[in-house]
C-alpha cells in the first residue's frame, strides 16, 4: 500500500522514487508500523480511512506479526508458548 501510494503521489518526482526504492531495498529495519507512519505522512488520508472495513482485521494482523517477530527472525524465546507448527501455519 505504501509503495502504491508513494509511486502515485503527485508531489513525488521520478528521481525521488528511485531514491525511495534504494532506501527500501537497503533498509532491513522497516516494520509494519514504519509503513503506517509513512502513509500518514503522505497526507492522503489515514490508514484507517483508506482500509475502511478491513482496518481492524489488518491492524490485528500487524499486531500478531509484531508479537511473533523475534521468534521468527531470531529464534528467540518469546514466552508466548508458540510452537513450530503454529508458526508454520501462520
C-alpha positions as CSV (number, residue, x, y, z in Angstrom):
1,X,0.0,0.0,0.0
2,X,2.8,2.4,0.9
3,X,4.6,1.8,-2.4
4,X,1.5,2.2,-4.4
5,X,0.7,5.5,-2.7
6,X,4.3,6.8,-3.0
7,X,4.6,5.9,-6.7
8,X,1.3,7.7,-7.5
9,X,1.8,10.7,-5.2
10,X,1.6,14.0,-7.1
11,X,4.4,15.5,-5.0
12,X,6.9,12.7,-5.6
13,X,9.2,13.0,-8.6
14,X,10.6,10.2,-10.6
15,X,14.1,10.9,-9.2
16,X,12.7,10.6,-5.7
17,X,11.0,7.3,-6.5
18,X,14.4,5.9,-7.5
19,X,15.9,7.1,-4.1
20,X,12.9,5.6,-2.2
21,X,13.4,2.2,-4.0
22,X,17.1,2.2,-2.9
23,X,16.2,3.1,0.7
24,X,13.5,0.4,0.9
25,X,15.8,-2.3,-0.7
26,X,18.7,-1.5,1.6
27,X,16.9,-0.9,4.9
28,X,16.4,-4.1,6.8
29,X,14.7,-2.4,9.8
30,X,11.4,-1.5,8.3
31,X,8.4,-2.7,10.2
32,X,4.7,-2.5,9.5
33,X,4.3,0.5,11.7
34,X,7.1,2.2,9.8
35,X,4.9,2.0,6.7
36,X,1.7,3.1,8.5
37,X,3.7,6.2,9.7
38,X,4.9,6.8,6.1
39,X,1.3,6.5,4.7
40,X,0.1,9.0,7.3
41,X,3.0,11.4,6.4
42,X,1.8,11.4,2.7
43,X,-1.4,13.1,3.9
44,X,-3.6,11.0,1.6
45,X,-5.9,10.1,4.4
46,X,-5.5,8.0,7.5
47,X,-4.7,4.3,7.2
48,X,-8.0,3.6,9.0
49,X,-9.9,5.6,6.4
50,X,-8.0,4.0,3.4
51,X,-8.6,0.5,4.7
52,X,-12.2,1.2,5.8
53,X,-13.9,-2.0,6.9
54,X,-10.7,-4.1,6.8
55,X,-8.8,-1.8,9.1
56,X,-9.4,-3.6,12.4
57,X,-8.7,-7.0,10.8
58,X,-5.4,-5.9,9.3
59,X,-4.4,-4.0,12.4
60,X,-4.9,-7.1,14.4
61,X,-2.7,-9.0,11.9
62,X,0.1,-6.4,12.2
63,X,0.0,-6.8,16.0
64,X,0.1,-10.6,15.7
65,X,3.1,-10.3,13.3
66,X,4.9,-8.0,15.8
67,X,4.4,-10.5,18.6
68,X,5.9,-13.3,16.5
69,X,8.8,-11.2,15.1
70,X,11.6,-12.2,17.5
71,X,10.6,-15.9,17.3
72,X,10.6,-15.9,13.5
73,X,13.6,-13.8,12.8
74,X,15.9,-14.5,15.6
75,X,14.7,-17.8,17.0
76,X,14.3,-16.2,20.4
77,X,12.1,-17.4,23.1
78,X,9.0,-15.2,23.3
79,X,7.4,-16.5,26.4
80,X,4.2,-16.9,24.4
81,X,4.3,-20.7,24.1
82,X,4.5,-20.5,20.3
83,X,5.4,-23.9,18.8
84,X,6.9,-24.5,15.4
85,X,3.7,-26.0,13.9
86,X,1.8,-22.9,15.0
87,X,4.4,-20.6,13.3
88,X,4.4,-22.7,10.2
89,X,0.6,-22.3,9.9
90,X,0.8,-18.5,10.1
